[in-house]
Amino acid sequence: MALISVHKEANFQYTLVSFRRYFESFKENYRFSMQLTLFYGAGFLLLYYSLFISTQMRGILYLMINFLLIALLLFFVVAYFNAMILYQNYDVKFLDLVKLSFILIFLVPKKTLGIVSLSALPIVVSVIYPAFIFFLFSTVVVLYMLIENDLTEKIEEFTELTG
């Protein structure tokens, strides 16, 4: 979250980004980001372990279960990034943030597919060029922040329609 908040405040101007600002933002967001990471991490590990067990079974039913679990794993990753962006833009309670992050996946399905494909691109590049792995997470965050404006506009539009 520190990475997202510092780049959001700097508006992608590299002169305004500093290690001191990263550290201050890290201290500000530490507790909430740990709660968020532990929640999504526990869900991800549970689904991953289910996938591990399911891949050892044979049959068409287990193949369908495997694809379903892979889709749920991707949803969890996208929901985690959605939760980080929502936390930076809105003052929301933890449970509401989790609900909104999953709802946002289905509210903007084209953006969700774009996020998954843009997140897969740096991973594939890091397999080809292993040195790129050092920039993997920051590249995914920057790509996600480019999509973030459309997501927040969609949320604002949705809140105007409902409230």
HELIX and SHEET records of a PDB file:
HELIX    1   1 ALA A    2  ALA A   10  1                                   9    
HELIX    2   2 TYR A   14  LEU A   16  5                                   3    
HELIX    3   3 PHE A   19  THR A   55  1                                  37    
HELIX    4   4 ILE A   60  ASN A   89  1                                  30    
HELIX    5   5 PHE A   94  LEU A  107  1                                  14    
HELIX    6   6 PRO A  109  ILE A  128  1                                  20    
HELIX    7   7 PRO A  130  PHE A  135  5                                   6    
HELIX    8   8 LEU A  136  THR A  162  1                                  27    
END                                                                             
